[in-house]
Amino acid sequence: MEARDEVLGEVVREFSVQLKKALESTELAEEEKMALSDRYLQSFSENIKFAVTKTFGQAVAAETAASAGGLPAAGTEVTPDDIEKMQTSLDLTASRRARYPEKCAKLLDRTLSTNYKILKNLQVDVPPFNLPQPPATEADDAEHAEHLKTTVNLVQDCKVKFDENLEKAGRLIDAFNVLENNVQKQENQLN
């Protein structure tokens, strides 16, 4: 465990050196460079730690993909409320940029272009990108609510049908057991 921590520390330190070299070539203010550097280092160290832990054992349940997405752990029942919570969080994340004021949108654009330049300086093969501004409309919210209602109804119908089929299967098993007992009784009477 200690050797793993030493290796992870060395990888993060090396990444930090490469990141500082890349940030020196940008035209950002020092505080912006520090903030960007801190975010990259934190994200990188968390990701590399999780990757190594997941690959070589001792994966933490709190860091699984299901818990990161707001889903319950495997083996538990997923309810329509769980699906709705996950969809709501995805919608909030996807539409956040549309709700930012113009100043924040400019800051995000500048951060994105800086990240792109840093990746190019690190000689990462990054394709060019164009991000459209997502429109936020009330019609989309109404449509989403309608889809959620439809999904809830379908899930409830499936649950009812599953319960009915489970009951039928139980009755078939009981009927088979009765039939088998009757066959055994008749064989015993014939002997």
N, CA, C and O of each residue as an XYZ file, in Angstrom:
764
protein
N       0.833     -1.189      0.000
C       0.000      0.000      0.000
C       0.875      1.249      0.000
O       0.589      2.209     -0.716
N       1.941      1.240      0.802
C       2.825      2.401      0.860
C       3.571      2.579     -0.457
O       3.773      3.704     -0.914
N       3.980      1.462     -1.067
C       4.680      1.548     -2.356
C       3.747      2.140     -3.412
O       4.171      2.929     -4.256
N       2.489      1.753     -3.354
C       1.510      2.289     -4.300
C       1.362      3.794     -4.113
O       1.309      4.543     -5.088
N       1.295      4.233     -2.863
C       1.180      5.669     -2.586
C       2.406      6.429     -3.062
O       2.290      7.544     -3.570
N       3.595      5.825     -2.897
C       4.816      6.473     -3.378
C       4.793      6.620     -4.895
O       5.151      7.669     -5.430
N       4.373      5.571     -5.579
C       4.313      5.610     -7.049
C       3.290      6.650     -7.499
O       3.552      7.423     -8.420
N       2.130      6.671     -6.853
C       1.114      7.662     -7.200
C       1.630      9.078     -6.956
O       1.397      9.974     -7.767
N       2.328      9.278     -5.846
C       2.896     10.591     -5.554
C       3.890     11.024     -6.614
O       3.911     12.187     -7.018
N       4.706     10.095     -7.060
C       5.703     10.407     -8.094
C       5.023     10.736     -9.432
O       5.447     11.653    -10.136
N       3.984      9.998     -9.774
C       3.251     10.265    -11.021
C       2.616     11.651    -10.957
O       2.680     12.408    -11.926
N       2.006     11.984     -9.827
C       1.363     13.292     -9.682
C       2.406     14.404     -9.719
O       2.167     15.451    -10.320
N       3.555     14.193     -9.088
C       4.618     15.217     -9.123
C       5.112     15.435    -10.559
O       5.322     16.575    -10.975
N       5.295     14.360    -11.308
C       5.747     14.481    -12.691
C       4.695     15.195    -13.544
O       5.030     16.029    -14.386
N       3.436     14.863    -13.320
C       2.362     15.545    -14.025
C       2.356     17.029    -13.674
O       2.140     17.875    -14.541
N       2.590     17.340    -12.409
C       2.619     18.734    -11.958
C       3.728     19.511    -12.675
O       3.525     20.657    -13.076
N       4.879     18.899    -12.832
C       5.994     19.559    -13.532
C       5.613     19.830    -14.986
O       5.839     20.928    -15.496
N       5.030     18.820    -15.659
C       4.629     18.995    -17.056
C       3.525     20.048    -17.184
O       3.499     20.814    -18.147
N       2.625     20.078    -16.218
C       1.542     21.052    -16.232
C       2.084     22.472    -16.061
O       1.635     23.390    -16.747
N       3.042     22.660    -15.157
C       3.638     23.985    -14.951
C       4.352     24.464    -16.217
O       4.272     25.639    -16.574
N       5.040     23.559    -16.881
C       5.704     23.923    -18.135
C       4.680     24.379    -19.177
O       4.894     25.362    -19.886
N       3.579     23.655    -19.257
C       2.547     23.998    -20.234
C       1.874     25.320    -19.880
O       1.559     26.110    -20.771
N       1.653     25.570    -18.597
C       0.984     26.805    -18.184
C       1.875     28.029    -18.353
O       1.367     29.138    -18.519
N       3.184     27.853    -18.313
C       4.089     28.983    -18.487
C       3.964     29.603    -19.876
O       4.223     30.793    -20.059
N       3.566     28.790    -20.850
C       3.457     29.299    -22.217
C       2.114     29.975    -22.486
O       1.885     30.452    -23.598
N       1.225     30.028    -21.501
C      -0.071     30.671    -21.703
C      -0.012     32.128    -21.272
O       0.946     32.559    -20.631
N      -1.041     32.878    -21.627
C      -1.096     34.298    -21.314
C      -2.046     34.581    -20.147
O      -2.607     35.673    -20.055
N      -2.225     33.621    -19.275
C      -3.137     33.787    -18.145
C      -2.449     34.516    -16.998
O      -1.223     34.522    -16.888
N      -3.258     35.126    -16.157
C      -2.740     35.760    -14.950
C      -2.294     34.655    -13.988
O      -2.719     33.506    -14.112
N      -1.439     35.011    -13.033
C      -0.889     34.033    -12.102
C      -1.979     33.326    -11.296
O      -1.923     32.112    -11.097
N      -2.968     34.091    -10.836
C      -4.016     33.460    -10.031
C      -4.857     32.503    -10.875
O      -5.300     31.470    -10.374
N      -5.082     32.835    -12.153
C      -5.798     31.928    -13.036
C      -4.976     30.672    -13.299
O      -5.518     29.569    -13.356
N      -3.662     30.845    -13.460
C      -2.792     29.687    -13.653
C      -2.832     28.777    -12.436
O      -2.889     27.555    -12.568
N      -2.801     29.378    -11.247
C      -2.829     28.578    -10.017
C      -4.164     27.832     -9.892
O      -4.189     26.650     -9.549
N      -5.264     28.525    -10.170
C      -6.580     27.889    -10.067
C      -6.698     26.745    -11.067
O      -7.179     25.662    -10.732
N      -6.256     26.994    -12.288
C      -6.302     25.964    -13.317
C      -5.402     24.791    -12.950
O      -5.783     23.631    -13.104
N      -4.210     25.104    -12.466
C      -3.280     24.058    -12.054
C      -3.859     23.221    -10.925
O      -3.751     21.995    -10.946
N      -4.469     23.864     -9.943
C      -5.058     23.134     -8.816
C      -6.175     22.200     -9.287
O      -6.264     21.053     -8.849
N      -7.026     22.710    -10.187
C      -8.120     21.871    -10.681
C      -7.590     20.666    -11.445
O      -8.048     19.542    -11.239
N      -6.614     20.907    -12.336
C      -6.054     19.799    -13.099
C      -5.392     18.777    -12.179
O      -5.595     17.573    -12.334
N      -4.602     19.258    -11.226
C      -3.913     18.338    -10.327
C      -4.907     17.536     -9.487
O      -4.742     16.330     -9.306
N      -5.921     18.201     -8.985
C      -6.906     17.490     -8.174
C      -7.626     16.430     -9.004
O      -7.761     15.282     -8.580
N      -8.081     16.822    -10.176
C      -8.787     15.885    -11.043
C      -7.878     14.732    -11.457
O      -8.287     13.571    -11.419
N      -6.658     15.049    -11.847
C      -5.725     14.015    -12.281
C      -5.395     13.061    -11.140
O      -5.397     11.844    -11.327
N      -5.112     13.608     -9.957
C      -4.734     12.741     -8.833
C      -5.899     11.847     -8.413
O      -5.689     10.678     -8.088
N      -7.119     12.374     -8.413
C      -8.278     11.536     -8.072
C      -8.472     10.442     -9.108
O      -8.713      9.287     -8.758
N      -8.367     10.801    -10.384
C      -8.568      9.818    -11.447
C      -7.486      8.741    -11.449
O      -7.790      7.559    -11.606
N      -6.232      9.141    -11.276
C      -5.154      8.155    -11.306
C      -5.219      7.255    -10.075
O      -4.937      6.060    -10.158
N      -5.593      7.832     -8.933
C      -5.718      7.022     -7.711
C      -6.836      6.003     -7.877
O      -6.668      4.832     -7.534
N      -7.973      6.442     -8.400
C      -9.087      5.515     -8.613
C      -8.701      4.440     -9.621
O      -9.009      3.265     -9.420
N      -8.030      4.830    -10.706
C      -7.661      3.864    -11.741
C      -6.721      2.796    -11.191
O      -6.900      1.606    -11.452
N      -5.734      3.222    -10.440
C      -4.779      2.261     -9.874
C      -5.468      1.381     -8.840
O      -5.253      0.170     -8.809
N      -6.295      1.988     -7.996
C      -6.995      1.218     -6.977
C      -7.952      0.227     -7.615
O      -8.032     -0.922     -7.181
N      -8.670      0.651     -8.627
C      -9.628     -0.226     -9.306
C      -8.899     -1.342    -10.049
O      -9.366     -2.481    -10.068
N      -7.765     -1.025    -10.657
C      -7.031     -2.016    -11.425
C      -6.345     -3.038    -10.530
O      -6.356     -4.233    -10.828
N      -5.746     -2.575     -9.431
C      -4.946     -3.451     -8.585
C      -5.619     -3.808     -7.269
O      -4.962     -4.344     -6.376
N      -6.919     -3.524     -7.121
C      -7.647     -3.969     -5.938
C      -8.025     -2.845     -5.010
O      -7.629     -1.693     -5.187
N      -8.809     -3.219     -4.009
C      -9.281     -2.325     -2.963
C     -10.067     -1.151     -3.533
O      -9.839     -0.004     -3.146
N     -10.997     -1.431     -4.454
C     -11.844     -0.367     -4.995
C     -12.829      0.058     -3.922
O     -13.421     -0.783     -3.245
N     -13.002      1.340     -3.771
C     -13.890      1.882     -2.759
C     -15.290      1.959     -3.348
O     -15.477      2.465     -4.455
N     -16.262      1.463     -2.615
C     -17.637      1.425     -3.127
C     -18.190      2.819     -3.376
O     -19.012      3.008     -4.273
N     -17.745      3.805     -2.587
C     -18.264      5.165     -2.750
C     -17.795      5.791     -4.051
O     -18.350      6.800     -4.485
N     -16.775      5.207     -4.684
C     -16.237      5.803     -5.893
C     -16.652      5.036     -7.144
O     -16.039      5.207     -8.198
N     -17.662      4.208     -7.051
C     -18.097      3.464     -8.227
C     -18.851      4.379     -9.171
O     -19.288      5.467     -8.793
N     -18.996      3.928    -10.389
C     -19.692      4.739    -11.386
C     -21.151      4.951    -11.008
O     -21.709      6.019    -11.259
N     -21.768      3.947    -10.411
C     -23.184      4.085    -10.037
C     -23.367      5.166     -8.991
O     -24.280      5.986     -9.094
N     -22.496      5.173     -7.972
C     -22.665      6.188     -6.929
C     -22.286      7.568     -7.444
O     -22.839      8.572     -6.995
N     -21.347      7.626     -8.383
C     -20.979      8.926     -8.946
C     -22.122      9.509     -9.754
O     -22.285     10.728     -9.806
N     -22.913      8.657    -10.384
C     -24.053      9.115    -11.170
C     -25.313      9.278    -10.356
O     -26.361      9.621    -10.903
N     -25.236      9.040     -9.061
C     -26.402      9.206     -8.204
C     -27.307      7.987     -8.181
O     -28.431      8.068     -7.685
N     -26.845      6.857     -8.706
C     -27.651      5.648     -8.701
C     -27.355      4.830     -7.458
O     -26.272      4.948     -6.885
N     -28.294      4.010     -7.035
C     -28.028      3.148     -5.896
C     -27.030      2.058     -6.276
O     -26.809      1.802     -7.460
N     -26.435      1.425     -5.287
C     -25.441      0.382     -5.537
C     -26.106     -0.813     -6.204
O     -27.328     -0.959     -6.168
N     -25.289     -1.661     -6.813
C     -25.812     -2.817     -7.526
C     -26.553     -3.726     -6.558
O     -26.191     -3.832     -5.386
N     -27.592     -4.378     -7.060
C     -28.342     -5.290     -6.236
C     -29.526     -4.645     -5.533
O     -30.298     -5.343     -4.876
N     -29.687     -3.359     -5.649
C     -30.837     -2.703     -5.041
C     -31.840     -2.366     -6.134
O     -31.507     -2.337     -7.319
N     -33.052     -2.116     -5.719
C     -34.121     -1.830     -6.674
C     -34.033     -0.386     -7.148
O     -33.870      0.530     -6.341
N     -34.141     -0.187     -8.451
C     -34.152      1.152     -9.034
C     -35.603      1.558     -9.234
O     -36.359      0.888     -9.937
N     -35.977      2.659     -8.610
C     -37.360      3.125     -8.689
C     -37.469      4.252     -9.713
O     -36.453      4.811    -10.127
N     -38.680      4.588    -10.121
C     -38.845      5.731    -11.036
C     -38.298      7.029    -10.433
O     -37.827      7.900    -11.165
N     -38.357      7.161     -9.113
C     -37.798      8.357     -8.480
C     -36.283      8.423     -8.669
O     -35.727      9.502     -8.876
N     -35.614      7.262     -8.598
C     -34.178      7.228     -8.829
C     -33.846      7.669    -10.245
O     -32.909      8.435    -10.470
N     -34.631      7.171    -11.198
C     -34.408      7.547    -12.600
C     -34.647      9.043    -12.783
O     -33.892      9.721    -13.482
N     -35.694      9.547    -12.155
C     -35.999     10.971    -12.277
C     -34.894     11.828    -11.659
O     -34.526     12.859    -12.222
N     -34.366     11.413    -10.511
C     -33.274     12.162     -9.882
C     -32.048     12.183    -10.787
O     -31.409     13.222    -10.950
N     -31.722     11.028    -11.377
C     -30.560     10.967    -12.257
C     -30.778     11.845    -13.484
O     -29.874     12.574    -13.893
N     -31.976     11.782    -14.077
C     -32.273     12.604    -15.250
C     -32.213     14.086    -14.906
O     -31.714     14.890    -15.694
N     -32.717     14.445    -13.738
C     -32.687     15.844    -13.320
C     -31.249     16.320    -13.163
O     -30.902     17.415    -13.606
N     -30.411     15.496    -12.533
C     -29.020     15.910    -12.359
C     -28.306     16.012    -13.702
O     -27.486     16.909    -13.899
N     -28.611     15.097    -14.634
C     -28.012     15.179    -15.966
C     -28.484     16.429    -16.704
O     -27.693     17.104    -17.364
N     -29.769     16.731    -16.590
C     -30.301     17.935    -17.240
C     -29.674     19.196    -16.669
O     -29.328     20.115    -17.413
N     -29.526     19.242    -15.351
C     -28.906     20.418    -14.727
C     -27.471     20.589    -15.194
O     -27.025     21.699    -15.487
N     -26.755     19.473    -15.260
C     -25.363     19.544    -15.696
C     -25.263     19.981    -17.147
O     -24.427     20.814    -17.495
N     -26.119     19.417    -17.994
C     -26.059     19.721    -19.424
C     -26.511     21.142    -19.736
O     -26.024     21.748    -20.690
N     -27.428     21.677    -18.953
C     -27.954     23.001    -19.278
C     -27.346     24.125    -18.440
O     -27.744     25.283    -18.569
N     -26.392     23.789    -17.590
C     -25.816     24.802    -16.708
C     -25.208     25.964    -17.498
O     -25.371     27.129    -17.136
N     -24.520     25.632    -18.561
C     -23.848     26.690    -19.318
C     -24.863     27.677    -19.910
O     -24.579     28.870    -20.016
N     -26.039     27.183    -20.292
C     -27.051     28.066    -20.860
C     -27.583     29.042    -19.821
O     -28.084     30.111    -20.169
N     -27.474     28.679    -18.545
C     -28.000     29.548    -17.498
C     -26.957     30.517    -16.958
O     -27.295     31.416    -16.189
N     -25.710     30.353    -17.342
C     -24.675     31.260    -16.858
C     -24.852     32.649    -17.472
O     -25.291     32.774    -18.615
N     -24.519     33.667    -16.731
C     -24.517     35.009    -17.326
C     -23.438     35.110    -18.405
O     -22.558     34.256    -18.515
N     -23.533     36.161    -19.181
C     -22.619     36.317    -20.315
C     -21.160     36.351    -19.866
O     -20.295     35.795    -20.542
N     -20.882     36.986    -18.750
C     -19.503     37.082    -18.257
C     -18.948     35.696    -17.928
O     -17.798     35.390    -18.244
N     -19.768     34.864    -17.293
C     -19.321     33.512    -16.956
C     -19.136     32.675    -18.219
O     -18.221     31.854    -18.294
N     -19.994     32.878    -19.200
C     -19.862     32.145    -20.452
C     -18.538     32.493    -21.133
O     -17.872     31.620    -21.689
N     -18.159     33.784    -21.086
C     -16.874     34.180    -21.659
C     -15.722     33.535    -20.897
O     -14.748     33.083    -21.499
N     -15.837     33.495    -19.568
C     -14.800     32.873    -18.748
C     -14.680     31.383    -19.080
O     -13.576     30.848    -19.177
N     -15.812     30.728    -19.252
C     -15.787     29.312    -19.619
C     -15.170     29.104    -20.997
O     -14.399     28.166    -21.199
N     -15.504     29.971    -21.940
C     -14.908     29.870    -23.282
C     -13.398     30.037    -23.215
O     -12.654     29.301    -23.863
N     -12.950     31.013    -22.425
C     -11.512     31.252    -22.286
C     -10.827     30.066    -21.612
O      -9.732     29.671    -22.011
N     -11.465     29.503    -20.599
C     -10.902     28.336    -19.921
C     -10.823     27.152    -20.878
O      -9.822     26.437    -20.908
N     -11.867     26.950    -21.649
C     -11.877     25.854    -22.608
C     -10.783     26.022    -23.660
O     -10.082     25.065    -23.990
N     -10.639     27.230    -24.181
C      -9.592     27.444    -25.186
C      -8.203     27.287    -24.575
O      -7.284     26.794    -25.230
N      -8.049     27.712    -23.309
C      -6.757     27.532    -22.630
C      -6.468     26.049    -22.435
O      -5.346     25.597    -22.662
N      -7.472     25.298    -22.018
C      -7.291     23.852    -21.862
C      -6.905     23.209    -23.186
O      -6.055     22.320    -23.232
N      -7.535     23.665    -24.260
C      -7.237     23.149    -25.587
C      -5.782     23.439    -25.954
O      -5.083     22.573    -26.479
N      -5.329     24.679    -25.669
C      -3.946     25.043    -25.971
C      -2.968     24.217    -25.139
O      -1.931     23.786    -25.644
N      -3.292     23.999    -23.880
C      -2.412     23.206    -23.007
C      -2.293     21.785    -23.540
O      -1.200     21.220    -23.580
N      -3.410     21.214    -23.947
C      -3.367     19.865    -24.492
C      -2.553     19.815    -25.782
O      -1.835     18.846    -26.027
N      -2.662     20.851    -26.601
C      -1.862     20.906    -27.835
C      -0.373     21.015    -27.492
O       0.461     20.380    -28.136
N      -0.034     21.837    -26.457
C       1.361     21.973    -26.049
C       1.906     20.671    -25.470
O       3.097     20.383    -25.591
N       1.037     19.891    -24.845
C       1.448     18.592    -24.317
C       1.477     17.535    -25.416
O       1.718     16.356    -25.154
N       1.229     17.970    -26.642
C       1.254     17.136    -27.840
C       0.225     16.016    -27.776
O       0.499     14.874    -28.143
N      -0.960     16.368    -27.304
C      -2.081     15.440    -27.294
C      -2.861     15.649    -28.581
O      -3.113     16.787    -28.976
N      -3.241     14.573    -29.230
C      -3.979     14.674    -30.477
C      -5.431     15.022    -30.154
O      -6.244     14.142    -29.869
N      -5.741     16.313    -30.203
C      -7.086     16.790    -29.885
C      -7.705     17.358    -31.150
O      -7.146     18.266    -31.764
N      -8.874     16.821    -31.548
C      -9.518     17.370    -32.741
C     -10.101     18.742    -32.450
O     -10.419     19.039    -31.299
N     -10.248     19.590    -33.468
C     -10.866     20.903    -33.252
C     -12.319     20.744    -32.792
O     -12.971     19.741    -33.083
N     -12.797     21.729    -32.088
C     -14.140     21.628    -31.529
C     -14.907     22.920    -31.725
O     -14.319     23.998    -31.809
N     -16.201     22.805    -31.797
C     -17.132     23.935    -31.801
C     -18.282     23.552    -30.894
O     -19.007     22.598    -31.180
N     -18.457     24.279    -29.810
C     -19.530     23.977    -28.875
C     -20.683     24.940    -29.076
O     -20.529     26.141    -28.856
N     -21.836     24.435    -29.490
C     -22.990     25.319    -29.630
C     -23.577     25.647    -28.270
O     -23.470     24.862    -27.328
N     -24.188     26.795    -28.180
C     -24.863     27.180    -26.946
C     -26.201     26.451    -26.897
O     -27.021     26.616    -27.800
N     -26.440     25.643    -25.854
C     -27.712     24.919    -25.805
C     -28.867     25.845    -25.461
O     -28.780     26.608    -24.498
N     -29.943     25.791    -26.227
C     -31.100     26.633    -25.912
C     -31.892     26.016    -24.761
O     -32.091     24.801    -24.721
N     -32.333     26.833    -23.849
C     -33.154     26.371    -22.730
C     -34.568     26.888    -22.945
O     -34.807     28.096    -22.915
N     -35.488     25.986    -23.159
C     -36.868     26.386    -23.403
C     -37.792     25.665    -22.442
O     -37.466     24.601    -21.916
N     -38.955     26.268    -22.224
C     -39.941     25.645    -21.359
C     -40.588     24.461    -22.055
O     -41.064     23.539    -21.393
N     -40.613     24.472    -23.384
C     -41.185     23.347    -24.123
C     -40.381     22.080    -23.857
O     -40.950     20.995    -23.739
N     -39.053     22.213    -23.764
C     -38.217     21.062    -23.462
C     -38.534     20.521    -22.075
O     -38.566     19.307    -21.877
N     -38.769     21.416    -21.107
C     -39.097     20.984    -19.754
C     -40.432     20.242    -19.736
O     -40.562     19.216    -19.068
N     -41.415     20.751    -20.460
C     -42.720     20.101    -20.509
C     -42.612     18.739    -21.190
O     -43.219     17.762    -20.753
N     -41.833     18.693    -22.261
C     -41.642     17.429    -22.974
C     -40.933     16.418    -22.073
O     -41.286     15.239    -22.042
N     -39.921     16.903    -21.338
C     -39.190     16.033    -20.417
C     -40.122     15.498    -19.327
O     -40.065     14.316    -18.986
N     -40.975     16.360    -18.785
C     -41.916     15.931    -17.754
C     -42.869     14.871    -18.307
O     -43.195     13.902    -17.621
N     -43.315     15.062    -19.553
C     -44.205     14.088    -20.181
C     -43.501     12.751    -20.378
O     -44.093     11.695    -20.155
N     -42.232     12.795    -20.795
C     -41.463     11.563    -20.960
C     -41.271     10.855    -19.616
O     -41.335      9.628    -19.537
N     -41.035     11.634    -18.569
C     -40.879     11.034    -17.244
C     -42.172     10.355    -16.795
O     -42.137      9.255    -16.244
N     -43.305     11.004    -17.028
C     -44.585     10.395    -16.659
C     -44.797      9.093    -17.428
O     -45.242      8.097    -16.857
N     -44.479      9.102    -18.719
C     -44.625      7.901    -19.533
C     -43.722      6.795    -19.004
O     -44.132      5.638    -18.912
N     -42.493      7.157    -18.658
C     -41.547      6.179    -18.126
C     -42.041      5.607    -16.804
O     -41.972      4.398    -16.585
N     -42.533      6.459    -15.931
C     -43.057      6.001    -14.645
C     -44.210      5.025    -14.870
O     -44.273      3.980    -14.223
N     -45.123      5.365    -15.788
C     -46.252      4.477    -16.083
C     -45.780      3.142    -16.636
O     -46.298      2.094    -16.250
N     -44.795      3.169    -17.542
C     -44.276      1.923    -18.108
C     -43.611      1.060    -17.043
O     -43.796     -0.157    -17.020
N     -42.836      1.690    -16.162
C     -42.172      0.939    -15.091
C     -43.210      0.329    -14.156
O     -43.063     -0.819    -13.737
N     -44.254      1.080    -13.824
C     -45.304      0.554    -12.953
C     -46.051     -0.590    -13.631
O     -46.364     -1.587    -12.980
N     -46.343     -0.466    -14.927
C     -47.004     -1.546    -15.661
C     -46.135     -2.799    -15.679
O     -46.633     -3.911    -15.499
N     -44.844     -2.614    -15.895
C     -43.924     -3.751    -15.898
C     -43.895     -4.432    -14.529
O     -43.853     -5.659    -14.439
N     -43.917     -3.637    -13.481
C     -43.900     -4.203    -12.135
C     -45.168     -5.004    -11.882
O     -45.104     -6.093    -11.312
N     -46.328     -4.479    -12.297
C     -47.597     -5.198    -12.126
C     -47.564     -6.508    -12.905
O     -47.955     -7.553    -12.384
N     -47.100     -6.455    -14.150
C     -47.030     -7.670    -14.964
C     -46.053     -8.678    -14.368
O     -46.306     -9.882    -14.391
N     -44.946     -8.189    -13.839
C     -43.975     -9.081    -13.204
C     -44.604     -9.775    -12.001
O     -44.441    -10.982    -11.825
N     -45.320     -9.016    -11.174
C     -45.981     -9.603    -10.007
C     -47.014    -10.640    -10.427
O     -47.117    -11.701     -9.812
N     -47.790    -10.334    -11.487
C     -48.773    -11.287    -11.989
C     -48.102    -12.561    -12.489
O     -48.556    -13.667    -12.194
N     -47.014    -12.401    -13.252
C     -46.299    -13.569    -13.774
C     -45.660    -14.373    -12.651
O     -45.615    -15.602    -12.717
N     -45.172    -13.699    -11.631
C     -44.590    -14.380    -10.483
C     -45.658    -15.200     -9.765
O     -45.397    -16.324     -9.336
N     -46.861    -14.640     -9.633
C     -47.975    -15.359     -9.004
C     -48.366    -16.570     -9.849
O     -48.623    -17.645     -9.307
N     -48.415    -16.403    -11.183
C     -48.753    -17.520    -12.067
C     -47.711    -18.628    -11.959
O     -48.052    -19.810    -11.920
N     -46.443    -18.239    -11.911
C     -45.383    -19.236    -11.787
C     -45.522    -19.998    -10.474
O     -45.317    -21.212    -10.436
N     -45.864    -19.306     -9.414
C     -46.075    -19.975     -8.129
C     -47.224    -20.962     -8.190
O     -47.128    -22.058     -7.639
N     -48.314    -20.587     -8.855
C     -49.458    -21.489     -8.994
C     -49.092    -22.704     -9.844
O     -49.526    -23.816     -9.545
N     -48.301    -22.507    -10.899
C     -47.864    -23.631    -11.727
C     -46.991    -24.598    -10.931
O     -47.124    -25.814    -11.066
N     -46.107    -24.060    -10.111
C     -45.252    -24.913     -9.287
C     -46.107    -25.715     -8.311
O     -45.888    -26.912     -8.126
N     -47.082    -25.052     -7.684
C     -47.984    -25.751     -6.756
C     -48.760    -26.845     -7.483
O     -48.889    -27.954     -6.964
N     -49.278    -26.553     -8.671
C     -50.031    -27.546     -9.451
C     -49.142    -28.726     -9.832
O     -49.579    -29.876     -9.782
N     -47.896    -28.445    -10.213
C     -46.969    -29.519    -10.557
C     -46.690    -30.404     -9.351
O     -46.654    -31.629     -9.473
N     -46.494    -29.792     -8.189
C     -46.235    -30.565     -6.973
C     -47.429    -31.448     -6.614
O     -47.249    -32.599     -6.215
N     -48.644    -30.920     -6.751
C     -49.855    -31.709     -6.476
C     -49.941    -32.872     -7.458
O     -50.220    -34.000     -7.052
N     -49.707    -32.613     -8.744
C     -49.746    -33.658     -9.759
C     -48.702    -34.729     -9.478
O     -48.996    -35.920     -9.584
N     -47.504    -34.327     -9.126
C     -46.434    -35.282     -8.832
C     -46.788    -36.125     -7.620
O     -46.532    -37.329     -7.615
N     -47.371    -35.522     -6.593
C     -47.782    -36.281     -5.408
C     -48.869    -37.295     -5.769
O     -48.836    -38.433     -5.300
N     -49.838    -36.886     -6.607
C     -50.893    -37.801     -7.032
C     -50.330    -38.964     -7.828
O     -50.775    -40.098     -7.648
N     -49.365    -38.718     -8.700
C     -48.745    -39.782     -9.490
C     -48.023    -40.746     -8.563
O     -48.109    -41.959     -8.755
N     -47.320    -40.241     -7.570
C     -46.601    -41.101     -6.624
C     -47.576    -41.939     -5.796
O     -47.311    -43.110     -5.524
N     -48.698    -41.347     -5.397
C     -49.702    -42.092     -4.625
C     -50.275    -43.232     -5.458
O     -50.465    -44.337     -4.949
N     -50.552    -42.973     -6.735
C     -51.100    -44.014     -7.605
C     -50.091    -45.126     -7.824
O     -50.455    -46.302     -7.848
N     -48.813    -44.759     -7.986
C     -47.775    -45.787     -8.154
C     -47.655    -46.629     -6.894
O     -47.480    -47.845     -6.979
N     -47.745    -46.000     -5.725
C     -47.656    -46.736     -4.467
C     -48.845    -47.679     -4.297
O     -48.681    -48.777     -3.764
N     -50.028    -47.278     -4.736
C     -51.221    -48.115     -4.625
C     -51.141    -49.305     -5.563
O     -51.641    -50.384     -5.245
N     -50.506    -49.113     -6.735
C     -50.375    -50.210     -7.681
C     -49.343    -51.228     -7.225
O     -49.445    -52.401     -7.585
N     -48.386    -50.828     -6.471
C     -47.335    -51.734     -5.991
C     -47.838    -52.478     -4.814
O     -47.115    -53.298     -4.248
